[in-house]
Amino acid sequence: MKDQNEIELILADVLAKSKDLYIINQKTKQPEWKGVPDYYEGYQAAVKQVNRIANHSEVDKYPAELFKHRAPNQNAEESEYIENNYKNTTHPVFMDYLSVTSRGLNDHNWSIEFSDTSAEEQDYKHYITTQIDVFKSVERYVKDLVPTLRANDANGVMTFDLKQPKTVVKDDGEEVVDDRERLEPQPKFYSSAQVVEWTWNEHAMFESTERSVVQYYNQPMKIGRVFYFYDDTNIWKIEQTGNFIDNTFNLNIIFAHDLKYFPCQKMKGVPKILKSDEIYYTSRFYFSVDPLDWSLLYSNYLNAAIANVCFPFRWQIGDNCDFTDADNSTCHNGRIATKDGEMKLCPSCKGSGMKVRTSVMSTYLLKPKEGQDEGDTSFPTPVGFVSPETDTLDFTDQKAASLIAQAREMLHIHTSDSKVKGNENETALGKIIDMKAMFAFVQPDSDQTFDVFQFLLDVIGDVRYGKNIETAKLTYPKTFDFRTEADVLEDIRTAREANAPTHIVNTLIHQYIRTRFFAERDTARVSELITTSDRLLTLTSEEIVQRKAQNIVEAWEIVLHDSAFTLINELIFEEEDFLSLDIDKQVEKLVTKAKQKAPEDVIEKRARKTAERLVNGN
């Protein structure tokens, strides 16, 4: 725990390192930064990392630093055109990266366990699943925000703040906090740019986006700086007061959480130990930024070049200017003789010596042959166009695309079909290699996302209930299925054609069911119910017909096999907590439902038709 004197020393150091960079814009009268302070080792690098990633993660952000210096032979007009018509062509790579690294958050990859035996634990479960601002639950907050935050800002910090506590008015008129109400902690994220002081496991100071009211040229203005200081016991609010130039601050404890641990956690990425022995994180996406920067440059240069190519320059044979002024002086090669014998520009052709006979669109007029003058050139037709070659454009397009492909490969979001050429076995081998590499890439990133998830579950519970409850515990993802339903079905087909053992086919079908229901909350229960109740699960249609002909299979079993999903949905509709029943009871109800829909004559007729089709070879 830090006392006020210690915090004031930390604040003084922060102010000394930033006082010349935090300025007031005299036009807007709003604060702005004219540089990045060097608060501690790794701070400037973290801010730079965030800004470079944002060029690809934010669609509408113009990467001014990338285009700051014009390319050789690029004129100012072309530079302006690029800025005005800028398009982010690398953003899809960022979105695909999120899709890959967020696979662990699919419901069937992880689980959460509550201990809700006490009233407080039941209230805790209700709070973290329904009372989080905007997102409703901690789970939704993590799924919607944390992967994006981590990809953009590995050195950002997750912590908590409190909703404004409810108050009551005492008999004497004093308004006080209502201690009958529980605290309402909420997730709070501070970007790496806001982390102005950081000491691992001890304390941190964050610069808020809030602004306090201070005096500026004798006028009250909301331009004062506001900081929050967290340690293992308290949260302090540090607010600028008085005159802006005096840098005076009030320090107040706004919440004594008394957790006995530092309630802040970095978002994490690839760790690196700095010279100061501090840990600096690099977002895994950041390793692809160099090729993406070049691709972004080339694709926008290409757009500007295409704009030139798409409007070919036109030439046309022109007529000599025949303008005559009031003194009967005529135009000769764009000049007219004055009375004083001097030559001046012709006011009609503006010195071109040619009569304009076209529209206002730019056209280069060629001088025709006249006497001994051969004119500009020989020409086969009176009108023509000059179009540049497209070889350079094709090269630029291919280069931009190859850099995108390079970045995708670095992030393991490529497909092996595009890399592995040859026979079917080579393609299958390539897919296996890609899957293993992708797993090795995603696993540590997923674990770090769930570290943040577990941290929020713990800190919210500890703040709200004072460590008097057992908080929810996560089971982290251990496997990641990157295949689609179609991929799994293809594996099932291949296994059956190869006469693979029944248990292998059964495992693949189980995987298909999990993939099919990946968005459902009760995926595991549905999968377990189907695999437990359907003994025909691994059989082909032909095998089922053969067993039916031998009276080994009953009619209701075929109905259950063909319509398991439909029957389960009907049972859930009839009984909302159906999937919460014991598995034996679920199987009993599912079998009963199948028997109700299994008239023996219908099944017999279907079986006979199938048998006839097989015999006839249709």
VEXDREN-2710 file (C-alpha; in Angstrom, 1 decimal):
% VEXDREN-2710
k/r/px/py/pz
1/MET/0.0/0.0/0.0
2/LYS/1.3/3.5/-0.9
3/ASP/0.7/6.5/1.2
4/GLN/-0.1/10.0/-0.1
5/ASN/3.5/11.2/0.0
6/GLU/4.7/8.3/-2.1
7/ILE/1.9/8.8/-4.6
8/GLU/2.8/12.5/-4.9
9/LEU/6.4/11.7/-5.8
10/ILE/5.2/9.3/-8.5
11/LEU/2.8/12.0/-9.8
12/ALA/5.6/14.6/-9.8
13/ASP/7.7/12.3/-12.0
14/VAL/4.8/11.8/-14.4
15/LEU/4.2/15.5/-14.7
16/ALA/7.9/16.3/-15.2
17/LYS/8.1/13.9/-18.1
18/SER/5.0/15.2/-19.8
19/LYS/4.5/18.9/-18.9
20/ASP/6.0/20.2/-22.2
21/LEU/4.0/17.7/-24.3
22/TYR/0.5/18.3/-22.8
23/ILE/-0.6/21.6/-24.3
24/ILE/-3.7/23.6/-24.9
25/ASN/-4.6/24.3/-28.6
26/GLN/-5.1/28.0/-28.8
27/LYS/-7.7/27.7/-31.6
28/THR/-9.9/25.0/-30.1
29/LYS/-9.0/25.7/-26.4
30/GLN/-8.8/21.9/-25.9
31/PRO/-5.9/19.9/-24.6
32/GLU/-3.8/17.9/-27.0
33/TRP/-0.5/16.0/-27.2
34/LYS/2.4/17.2/-29.3
35/GLY/4.5/14.1/-28.7
36/VAL/4.7/10.8/-26.7
37/PRO/6.3/11.1/-23.2
38/ASP/9.0/8.7/-22.1
39/TYR/7.4/7.7/-18.8
40/TYR/9.3/4.4/-18.5
41/GLU/11.1/1.8/-20.6
42/GLY/8.7/0.3/-23.0
43/TYR/6.0/3.0/-22.9
44/GLN/6.8/4.7/-26.2
45/ALA/7.2/1.3/-27.9
46/ALA/3.8/0.2/-26.6
47/VAL/2.1/3.3/-27.9
48/LYS/3.9/2.9/-31.3
49/GLN/2.8/-0.7/-31.5
50/VAL/-0.8/0.3/-30.9
51/ASN/-0.7/3.0/-33.5
52/ARG/0.8/0.8/-36.2
53/ILE/-1.7/-2.0/-35.5
54/ALA/-4.6/0.5/-35.7
55/ASN/-3.6/1.2/-39.4
56/HIS/-5.0/-2.3/-40.1
57/SER/-7.6/-2.9/-37.4
58/GLU/-9.5/0.4/-37.8
59/VAL/-11.2/0.8/-41.2
60/ASP/-11.5/4.6/-41.4
61/LYS/-8.1/5.5/-39.8
62/TYR/-5.8/7.2/-42.4
63/PRO/-2.3/6.0/-41.7
64/ALA/-0.7/9.5/-42.1
65/GLU/2.8/8.2/-40.9
66/LEU/2.9/5.6/-43.7
67/PHE/2.2/8.2/-46.4
68/LYS/4.0/11.1/-44.7
69/HIS/6.9/11.0/-47.1
70/ARG/6.0/11.0/-50.8
71/ALA/7.4/8.2/-52.9
72/PRO/10.0/9.1/-55.5
73/ASN/8.5/10.7/-58.6
74/GLN/5.2/11.2/-56.7
75/ASN/3.9/14.7/-57.0
76/ALA/1.8/16.6/-54.5
77/GLU/-1.4/16.2/-56.4
78/GLU/-1.0/12.4/-56.4
79/SER/-0.3/12.4/-52.7
80/GLU/-3.4/14.4/-52.1
81/TYR/-5.5/12.0/-54.3
82/ILE/-4.3/9.1/-52.2
83/GLU/-5.3/10.7/-48.9
84/ASN/-8.7/11.8/-50.2
85/ASN/-9.5/8.3/-51.7
86/TYR/-7.7/6.1/-49.1
87/LYS/-9.1/2.6/-48.7
88/ASN/-8.0/0.1/-46.0
89/THR/-7.3/-3.1/-47.9
90/THR/-5.6/-5.0/-45.1
91/HIS/-8.5/-4.9/-42.5
92/PRO/-9.8/-8.3/-43.7
93/VAL/-6.5/-9.9/-42.5
94/PHE/-7.1/-8.4/-39.0
95/MET/-10.7/-9.8/-38.9
96/ASP/-9.5/-13.2/-40.1
97/TYR/-6.9/-13.2/-37.3
98/LEU/-9.6/-12.5/-34.7
99/SER/-11.6/-15.3/-36.2
100/VAL/-8.7/-17.8/-35.8
101/THR/-7.6/-16.7/-32.3
102/SER/-11.1/-16.5/-30.9
103/ARG/-11.9/-20.2/-31.7
104/GLY/-11.2/-21.1/-28.0
105/LEU/-14.2/-18.9/-27.0
106/ASN/-16.6/-21.2/-28.9
107/ASP/-18.9/-22.7/-26.3
108/HIS/-18.0/-26.3/-26.9
109/ASN/-14.3/-25.6/-26.2
110/TRP/-14.5/-24.4/-22.6
111/SER/-16.7/-24.6/-19.5
112/ILE/-17.5/-22.6/-16.4
113/GLU/-18.3/-24.0/-13.0
114/PHE/-20.3/-22.2/-10.3
115/SER/-20.5/-23.0/-6.6
116/ASP/-24.0/-21.6/-5.9
117/THR/-24.7/-23.4/-2.6
118/SER/-25.0/-20.1/-0.6
119/ALA/-27.3/-17.1/-1.2
120/GLU/-24.3/-14.9/-1.8
121/GLU/-22.9/-17.4/-4.5
122/GLN/-26.3/-17.5/-6.2
123/ASP/-26.4/-13.7/-6.2
124/TYR/-22.8/-13.7/-7.6
125/LYS/-23.9/-16.0/-10.4
126/HIS/-26.8/-13.7/-11.2
127/TYR/-24.6/-10.6/-11.1
128/ILE/-21.9/-11.8/-13.5
129/THR/-24.4/-13.2/-16.0
130/THR/-26.9/-10.3/-16.0
131/GLN/-25.5/-7.1/-14.5
132/ILE/-22.6/-6.0/-16.6
133/ASP/-23.2/-2.7/-18.3
134/VAL/-23.9/-2.8/-22.0
135/PHE/-22.8/-6.5/-22.4
136/LYS/-25.0/-7.9/-19.7
137/SER/-22.6/-10.7/-18.7
138/VAL/-18.8/-11.1/-18.1
139/GLU/-18.8/-13.8/-20.7
140/ARG/-20.3/-11.5/-23.4
141/TYR/-17.9/-8.7/-22.4
142/VAL/-14.9/-11.1/-22.9
143/LYS/-16.2/-12.6/-26.1
144/ASP/-17.1/-9.2/-27.7
145/LEU/-14.2/-7.1/-26.5
146/VAL/-11.2/-8.9/-25.1
147/PRO/-9.8/-10.6/-28.3
148/THR/-9.9/-7.2/-30.1
149/LEU/-8.4/-5.4/-27.2
150/ARG/-5.6/-7.9/-26.9
151/ALA/-4.9/-7.9/-30.6
152/ASN/-4.6/-4.1/-30.7
153/ASP/-3.0/-3.4/-27.3
154/ALA/-1.0/-6.2/-25.6
155/ASN/0.3/-3.8/-22.9
156/GLY/-3.1/-2.4/-22.1
157/VAL/-4.5/-3.1/-18.6
158/MET/-7.7/-4.7/-17.4
159/THR/-9.0/-3.8/-14.0
160/PHE/-12.3/-2.7/-12.5
161/ASP/-14.2/0.4/-11.5
162/LEU/-17.5/0.9/-9.6
163/LYS/-20.9/2.1/-10.6
164/GLN/-22.0/5.2/-8.8
165/PRO/-23.2/3.8/-5.4
166/LYS/-26.8/4.4/-4.4
167/THR/-27.3/7.0/-1.7
168/VAL/-29.8/7.7/1.0
169/VAL/-30.7/10.9/2.8
170/LYS/-30.4/10.8/6.6
171/ASP/-32.8/12.5/8.9
172/ASP/-30.5/15.5/9.2
173/GLY/-30.5/15.9/5.4
174/GLU/-27.0/14.5/4.8
175/GLU/-26.7/12.3/1.7
176/VAL/-24.6/9.1/2.4
177/VAL/-23.9/5.9/0.6
178/ASP/-26.5/3.3/1.2
179/ASP/-24.6/0.5/2.9
180/ARG/-27.5/-1.9/2.5
181/GLU/-26.7/-2.2/-1.2
182/ARG/-23.8/-4.3/-2.6
183/LEU/-21.1/-2.7/-4.6
184/GLU/-21.4/-3.0/-8.4
185/PRO/-17.9/-3.6/-9.9
186/GLN/-17.6/-3.4/-13.6
187/PRO/-14.8/-4.3/-16.0
188/LYS/-12.5/-1.4/-16.9
189/PHE/-9.8/-1.2/-19.6
190/TYR/-7.0/1.3/-19.8
191/SER/-5.0/1.5/-23.0
192/SER/-1.2/1.4/-22.9
193/ALA/-1.1/5.1/-23.6
194/GLN/-3.0/5.7/-20.4
195/VAL/-0.7/3.5/-18.2
196/VAL/1.7/6.3/-17.1
197/GLU/3.2/4.3/-14.2
198/TRP/3.4/0.6/-13.8
199/THR/5.2/-1.6/-11.2
200/TRP/4.4/-5.3/-11.4
201/ASN/2.2/-6.7/-8.7
202/GLU/2.4/-3.4/-6.7
203/HIS/0.7/-0.4/-8.2
204/ALA/-0.2/1.5/-11.4
205/MET/-1.3/5.0/-12.3
206/PHE/-3.6/5.6/-15.2
207/GLU/-4.4/8.9/-17.0
208/SER/-8.2/9.2/-17.4
209/THR/-10.0/10.6/-20.4
210/GLU/-11.9/12.7/-17.8
211/ARG/-11.0/16.4/-17.4
212/SER/-11.3/18.6/-14.4
213/VAL/-12.2/22.2/-14.2
214/VAL/-9.2/24.6/-13.8
215/GLN/-8.5/28.2/-14.3
216/TYR/-7.0/29.1/-17.7
217/TYR/-6.4/32.9/-18.3
218/ASN/-8.8/33.6/-15.5
219/GLN/-11.5/31.5/-17.2
220/PRO/-12.9/28.2/-15.8
221/MET/-12.2/25.5/-18.4
222/LYS/-12.5/21.7/-18.3
223/ILE/-8.9/21.0/-19.3
224/GLY/-7.3/19.7/-16.1
225/ARG/-5.7/16.3/-16.0
226/VAL/-7.2/13.4/-14.0
227/PHE/-5.4/10.2/-12.9
228/TYR/-6.4/7.1/-11.0
229/PHE/-3.9/5.2/-8.8
230/TYR/-4.4/1.5/-7.9
231/ASP/-2.5/-0.6/-5.4
232/ASP/-3.3/-3.7/-3.3
233/THR/-5.5/-1.7/-0.9
234/ASN/-7.0/1.5/-2.4
235/ILE/-8.0/3.3/-5.5
236/TRP/-7.1/7.0/-5.5
237/LYS/-8.4/9.8/-7.7
238/ILE/-5.9/12.5/-8.5
239/GLU/-7.5/15.6/-9.9
240/GLN/-5.9/18.8/-11.1
241/THR/-7.3/22.0/-9.5
242/GLY/-6.5/25.8/-9.3
243/ASN/-4.6/27.4/-12.2
244/PHE/-3.7/25.2/-15.1
245/ILE/-0.1/26.3/-15.2
246/ASP/0.4/25.6/-11.4
247/ASN/0.0/21.8/-11.7
248/THR/-1.7/21.5/-8.3
249/PHE/-3.6/18.3/-7.6
250/ASN/-6.0/16.9/-5.0
251/LEU/-5.5/13.3/-4.0
252/ASN/-8.4/11.3/-2.5
253/ILE/-9.1/7.7/-1.8
254/ILE/-12.3/6.9/-3.6
255/PHE/-12.5/3.2/-2.7
256/ALA/-10.7/1.1/-0.1
257/HIS/-11.0/-2.4/-1.7
258/ASP/-8.6/-4.0/0.8
259/LEU/-8.1/-7.0/-1.6
260/LYS/-4.5/-7.5/-0.5
261/TYR/-3.6/-8.1/-4.1
262/PHE/-3.0/-5.7/-7.0
263/PRO/-6.3/-5.8/-9.0
264/CYS/-4.8/-5.0/-12.5
265/GLN/-3.7/-7.3/-15.3
266/LYS/-1.9/-6.7/-18.6
267/MET/-3.7/-8.0/-21.7
268/LYS/-0.5/-10.0/-22.6
269/GLY/1.0/-11.3/-25.8
270/VAL/4.5/-12.5/-26.6
271/PRO/6.6/-11.5/-23.6
272/LYS/10.0/-9.9/-23.7
273/ILE/12.3/-8.9/-20.8
274/LEU/13.6/-5.3/-21.1
275/LYS/16.9/-4.0/-19.8
276/SER/15.1/-2.7/-16.7
277/ASP/13.9/-6.3/-16.0
278/GLU/10.3/-5.2/-16.8
279/ILE/8.2/-7.3/-19.1
280/TYR/7.0/-5.9/-22.4
281/TYR/4.3/-7.6/-24.5
282/THR/4.1/-7.8/-28.3
283/SER/0.7/-8.6/-29.8
284/ARG/0.9/-11.6/-32.1
285/PHE/-0.7/-9.6/-34.8
286/TYR/2.1/-7.1/-34.6
287/PHE/4.6/-9.5/-36.2
288/SER/2.6/-9.2/-39.5
289/VAL/2.4/-5.4/-39.6
290/ASP/5.6/-4.8/-41.7
291/PRO/4.3/-6.7/-44.8
292/LEU/0.8/-5.3/-44.2
293/ASP/2.2/-1.8/-44.2
294/TRP/3.9/-2.3/-47.5
295/SER/0.8/-4.0/-49.0
296/LEU/-1.4/-1.0/-47.8
297/LEU/1.0/1.4/-49.5
298/TYR/1.2/-0.5/-52.7
299/SER/-2.5/-1.0/-53.0
300/ASN/-3.3/2.7/-52.5
301/TYR/-0.4/3.7/-54.9
302/LEU/-2.1/1.3/-57.3
303/ASN/-5.4/3.0/-57.0
304/ALA/-3.9/6.3/-57.8
305/ALA/-2.1/4.8/-60.8
306/ILE/-5.2/3.2/-62.1
307/ALA/-7.0/6.6/-61.9
308/ASN/-4.4/7.8/-64.4
309/VAL/-4.6/4.8/-66.7
310/CYS/-8.4/4.8/-66.7
311/PHE/-8.4/8.3/-68.3
312/PRO/-6.1/8.1/-71.4
313/PHE/-4.7/11.3/-72.7
314/ARG/-6.3/12.3/-76.0
315/TRP/-4.6/14.0/-78.9
316/GLN/-6.1/15.7/-81.9
317/ILE/-5.0/17.6/-85.0
318/GLY/-5.6/21.3/-84.4
319/ASP/-6.2/24.3/-86.6
320/ASN/-3.8/27.2/-86.6
321/CYS/-5.2/30.2/-84.6
322/ASP/-6.5/32.9/-86.9
323/PHE/-7.2/35.5/-84.4
324/THR/-6.9/39.2/-85.6
325/ASP/-6.9/42.1/-83.1
326/ALA/-8.2/45.6/-83.6
327/ASP/-4.9/46.7/-85.2
328/ASN/-5.2/43.9/-87.8
329/SER/-2.3/42.0/-86.2
330/THR/-2.7/38.3/-86.6
331/CYS/-1.7/35.4/-84.4
332/HIS/1.5/33.7/-85.4
333/ASN/2.5/30.7/-83.4
334/GLY/0.6/32.1/-80.4
335/ARG/2.2/35.6/-80.6
336/ILE/0.8/38.9/-81.9
337/ALA/3.0/41.9/-82.9
338/THR/2.2/45.2/-81.2
339/LYS/2.6/48.7/-82.7
340/ASP/5.9/49.0/-80.9
341/GLY/7.2/45.9/-82.6
342/GLU/7.1/43.8/-79.5
343/MET/5.4/40.3/-79.3
344/LYS/2.7/39.4/-76.9
345/LEU/0.6/36.3/-76.2
346/CYS/-2.4/35.8/-78.3
347/PRO/-5.5/36.5/-76.1
348/SER/-7.5/33.8/-78.0
349/CYS/-5.2/30.7/-78.0
350/LYS/-3.2/31.8/-74.9
351/GLY/0.1/31.2/-76.7
352/SER/-0.6/27.7/-78.1
353/GLY/-1.0/28.9/-81.7
354/MET/-3.9/26.5/-82.1
355/LYS/-7.6/27.1/-82.5
356/VAL/-9.6/25.0/-79.9
357/ARG/-12.4/23.2/-81.5
358/THR/-13.3/20.6/-78.9
359/SER/-15.0/20.4/-75.6
360/VAL/-13.5/21.7/-72.4
361/MET/-12.0/18.2/-71.7
362/SER/-8.2/18.2/-71.9
363/THR/-6.9/17.4/-75.3
364/TYR/-3.4/17.9/-76.7
365/LEU/-3.6/19.6/-80.1
366/LEU/-1.0/18.6/-82.6
367/LYS/0.2/21.1/-85.1
368/PRO/-0.5/20.1/-88.7
369/LYS/2.1/20.2/-91.5
370/GLU/2.3/23.7/-92.9
371/GLY/4.7/24.6/-95.7
372/GLN/8.2/23.6/-94.7
373/ASP/7.1/23.1/-91.1
374/GLU/6.6/19.3/-90.6
375/GLY/4.3/20.0/-87.6
376/ASP/4.6/17.9/-84.4
377/THR/4.6/14.5/-85.9
378/SER/3.1/12.4/-88.6
379/PHE/-0.3/10.9/-87.8
380/PRO/-2.5/8.3/-89.5
381/THR/-5.8/9.6/-88.0
382/PRO/-7.1/13.0/-87.0
383/VAL/-7.8/11.8/-83.4
384/GLY/-5.9/9.4/-81.1
385/PHE/-5.3/8.3/-77.5
386/VAL/-2.2/7.8/-75.4
387/SER/-2.5/5.0/-72.8
388/PRO/0.3/4.0/-70.5
389/GLU/1.4/0.4/-70.3
390/THR/-0.1/-1.7/-67.4
391/ASP/2.9/-3.9/-66.7
392/THR/3.8/-1.7/-63.7
393/LEU/0.2/-1.9/-62.4
394/ASP/0.2/-5.7/-62.7
395/PHE/3.5/-5.9/-60.8
396/THR/2.2/-3.6/-58.0
397/ASP/-1.0/-5.6/-57.7
398/GLN/0.9/-8.9/-57.5
399/LYS/3.3/-7.4/-54.9
400/ALA/0.5/-6.2/-52.7
401/ALA/-1.3/-9.6/-52.9
402/SER/1.9/-11.5/-52.1
403/LEU/2.5/-9.4/-49.0
404/ILE/-1.0/-10.1/-47.8
405/ALA/-0.4/-13.8/-48.3
406/GLN/2.9/-13.5/-46.4
407/ALA/1.1/-11.8/-43.5
408/ARG/-1.6/-14.5/-43.5
409/GLU/1.0/-17.2/-43.4
410/MET/2.7/-15.6/-40.4
411/LEU/-0.6/-15.4/-38.6
412/HIS/-1.6/-19.0/-39.6
413/ILE/-4.8/-17.9/-41.3
414/HIS/-3.9/-19.3/-44.7
415/THR/-5.3/-22.5/-46.2
416/SER/-3.0/-25.4/-47.0
417/ASP/-4.7/-26.0/-50.4
418/SER/-3.1/-22.8/-51.7
419/LYS/0.4/-23.9/-50.7
420/VAL/0.6/-27.7/-50.9
421/LYS/0.4/-28.9/-54.5
422/GLY/0.6/-32.5/-55.7
423/ASN/-1.4/-35.6/-55.0
424/GLU/-4.2/-36.0/-52.5
425/ASN/-1.8/-37.4/-49.8
426/GLU/0.4/-34.3/-50.0
427/THR/-2.6/-32.1/-49.6
428/ALA/-3.8/-34.0/-46.6
429/LEU/-0.3/-33.9/-45.1
430/GLY/-0.2/-30.1/-45.7
431/LYS/-3.5/-29.8/-43.9
432/ILE/-2.2/-31.8/-40.9
433/ILE/0.9/-29.6/-40.7
434/ASP/-1.1/-26.4/-40.9
435/MET/-3.5/-27.6/-38.2
436/LYS/-0.7/-28.4/-35.8
437/ALA/1.0/-25.1/-36.5
438/MET/-2.3/-23.2/-36.1
439/PHE/-2.9/-25.1/-32.8
440/ALA/0.6/-24.1/-31.5
441/PHE/-0.1/-20.5/-32.5
442/VAL/-3.6/-20.3/-31.0
443/GLN/-3.2/-22.2/-27.8
444/PRO/-1.0/-19.6/-25.8
445/ASP/-3.1/-16.7/-27.2
446/SER/-6.3/-18.5/-26.1
447/ASP/-4.9/-19.2/-22.6
448/GLN/-4.1/-15.5/-22.2
449/THR/-7.6/-14.5/-23.2
450/PHE/-9.0/-16.9/-20.6
451/ASP/-6.5/-15.4/-18.0
452/VAL/-8.3/-12.1/-18.4
453/PHE/-11.7/-13.9/-18.2
454/GLN/-10.8/-15.6/-15.0
455/PHE/-9.3/-12.4/-13.6
456/LEU/-12.6/-10.6/-14.1
457/LEU/-14.6/-13.4/-12.5
458/ASP/-12.4/-13.3/-9.5
459/VAL/-11.9/-9.6/-9.0
460/ILE/-15.7/-8.8/-9.4
461/GLY/-16.5/-11.5/-6.9
462/ASP/-13.9/-10.4/-4.4
463/VAL/-14.9/-6.7/-4.6
464/ARG/-18.6/-7.4/-4.4
465/TYR/-18.5/-10.0/-1.7
466/GLY/-15.3/-9.5/0.1
467/LYS/-13.7/-12.9/-0.6
468/ASN/-16.6/-14.5/1.2
469/ILE/-17.6/-16.7/-1.7
470/GLU/-16.0/-19.2/-4.1
471/THR/-15.9/-17.5/-7.5
472/ALA/-16.6/-19.2/-10.8
473/LYS/-13.8/-21.4/-12.2
474/LEU/-13.1/-21.8/-15.9
475/THR/-11.9/-24.9/-17.7
476/TYR/-9.6/-23.5/-20.4
477/PRO/-9.8/-24.9/-24.0
478/LYS/-7.4/-27.8/-24.6
479/THR/-8.4/-28.6/-28.1
480/PHE/-9.5/-26.4/-31.0
481/ASP/-11.5/-27.7/-33.9
482/PHE/-10.7/-25.5/-36.9
483/ARG/-12.7/-27.6/-39.3
484/THR/-16.2/-26.8/-40.7
485/GLU/-19.2/-29.1/-40.8
486/ALA/-18.3/-29.9/-44.4
487/ASP/-14.7/-30.9/-43.4
488/VAL/-16.0/-33.3/-40.7
489/LEU/-18.5/-34.8/-43.0
490/GLU/-15.8/-35.4/-45.6
491/ASP/-13.7/-37.2/-42.9
492/ILE/-16.7/-39.4/-42.0
493/ARG/-17.2/-40.3/-45.7
494/THR/-13.5/-41.1/-46.1
495/ALA/-13.5/-43.2/-42.9
496/ARG/-16.5/-45.2/-44.0
497/GLU/-15.1/-45.8/-47.5
498/ALA/-11.9/-47.1/-45.9
499/ASN/-13.9/-49.4/-43.6
500/ALA/-12.4/-47.7/-40.6
501/PRO/-13.2/-49.2/-37.1
502/THR/-16.7/-48.3/-35.8
503/HIS/-15.3/-46.4/-32.8
504/ILE/-13.4/-44.0/-35.2
505/VAL/-16.5/-43.3/-37.2
506/ASN/-18.4/-42.8/-34.0
507/THR/-15.8/-40.3/-32.8
508/LEU/-16.0/-38.3/-36.1
509/ILE/-19.8/-38.2/-35.9
510/HIS/-19.5/-37.0/-32.3
511/GLN/-17.2/-34.2/-33.6
512/TYR/-19.8/-33.3/-36.3
513/ILE/-22.5/-33.0/-33.7
514/ARG/-20.4/-30.7/-31.6
515/THR/-19.6/-28.6/-34.7
516/ARG/-23.3/-28.6/-35.7
517/PHE/-24.3/-27.3/-32.3
518/PHE/-21.3/-25.0/-31.6
519/ALA/-23.5/-21.9/-31.1
520/GLU/-25.9/-23.7/-28.7
521/ARG/-25.5/-23.3/-25.0
522/ASP/-26.2/-27.0/-24.3
523/THR/-23.9/-28.4/-27.0
524/ALA/-22.3/-31.1/-24.8
525/ARG/-25.7/-32.3/-23.5
526/VAL/-27.2/-32.6/-26.9
527/SER/-24.2/-34.4/-28.2
528/GLU/-24.2/-36.8/-25.3
529/LEU/-27.9/-37.5/-25.6
530/ILE/-27.6/-38.3/-29.3
531/THR/-24.6/-40.5/-29.0
532/THR/-26.1/-42.3/-26.0
533/SER/-29.6/-43.0/-27.5
534/ASP/-28.8/-43.6/-31.2
535/ARG/-27.2/-47.1/-31.6
536/LEU/-27.4/-46.7/-35.4
537/LEU/-25.3/-43.6/-35.4
538/THR/-22.3/-45.1/-37.1
539/LEU/-24.2/-47.1/-39.7
540/THR/-24.8/-46.2/-43.3
541/SER/-28.3/-46.2/-44.8
542/GLU/-27.7/-49.5/-46.6
543/GLU/-26.5/-51.1/-43.4
544/ILE/-29.6/-49.9/-41.6
545/VAL/-31.9/-51.3/-44.3
546/GLN/-30.1/-54.7/-44.1
547/ARG/-30.6/-54.8/-40.4
548/LYS/-34.2/-53.8/-40.7
549/ALA/-34.8/-56.6/-43.2
550/GLN/-33.2/-59.0/-40.6
551/ASN/-35.6/-57.6/-37.9
552/ILE/-32.5/-56.5/-36.0
553/VAL/-33.7/-52.8/-36.0
554/GLU/-37.0/-51.5/-34.7
555/ALA/-39.0/-48.8/-36.5
556/TRP/-38.6/-46.2/-33.7
557/GLU/-34.8/-46.5/-33.9
558/ILE/-34.9/-45.5/-37.5
559/VAL/-37.0/-42.5/-36.7
560/LEU/-34.7/-41.5/-33.8
561/HIS/-31.7/-41.9/-36.1
562/ASP/-33.2/-39.8/-38.9
563/SER/-34.8/-37.1/-36.8
564/ALA/-32.8/-36.8/-33.6
565/PHE/-32.3/-33.0/-33.9
566/THR/-36.0/-32.4/-34.6
567/LEU/-37.2/-34.6/-31.7
568/ILE/-34.8/-33.0/-29.2
569/ASN/-36.0/-29.5/-30.3
570/GLU/-39.6/-30.6/-29.8
571/LEU/-38.8/-31.9/-26.3
572/ILE/-37.0/-28.7/-25.4
573/PHE/-40.1/-26.7/-26.6
574/GLU/-42.4/-28.9/-24.5
575/GLU/-40.1/-28.9/-21.4
576/GLU/-37.8/-25.9/-21.1
577/ASP/-35.4/-27.7/-18.6
578/PHE/-35.4/-30.9/-20.6
579/LEU/-31.6/-30.9/-21.0
580/SER/-31.1/-30.4/-17.3
581/LEU/-32.7/-33.8/-16.6
582/ASP/-30.5/-36.9/-15.9
583/ILE/-29.2/-38.5/-19.0
584/ASP/-31.3/-41.6/-18.4
585/LYS/-34.4/-39.6/-18.2
586/GLN/-33.6/-37.7/-21.4
587/VAL/-33.0/-40.9/-23.3
588/GLU/-36.3/-42.3/-22.0
589/LYS/-38.3/-39.3/-23.2
590/LEU/-36.5/-39.2/-26.5
591/VAL/-37.2/-42.9/-27.2
592/THR/-40.8/-42.3/-26.2
593/LYS/-41.1/-39.4/-28.6
594/ALA/-39.5/-41.5/-31.4
595/LYS/-42.0/-44.4/-30.8
596/GLN/-44.9/-42.0/-31.1
597/LYS/-43.7/-41.0/-34.6
598/ALA/-42.9/-44.5/-35.8
599/PRO/-45.9/-46.2/-37.5
600/GLU/-44.6/-49.7/-38.4
601/ASP/-46.2/-49.7/-41.8
602/VAL/-44.6/-46.5/-42.9
603/ILE/-41.2/-47.7/-41.8
604/GLU/-41.7/-51.1/-43.6
605/LYS/-42.7/-49.3/-46.8
606/ARG/-39.6/-47.0/-46.6
607/ALA/-37.4/-50.0/-46.0
608/ARG/-38.8/-51.9/-48.9
609/LYS/-38.3/-49.0/-51.3
610/THR/-34.8/-48.5/-50.2
611/ALA/-34.1/-52.2/-50.6
612/GLU/-35.6/-52.1/-54.1
613/ARG/-33.5/-49.2/-55.0
614/LEU/-30.3/-50.9/-53.9
615/VAL/-31.2/-54.1/-55.8
616/ASN/-31.9/-52.1/-59.0
617/GLY/-28.7/-50.2/-58.6
618/ASN/-30.4/-46.8/-58.6
END
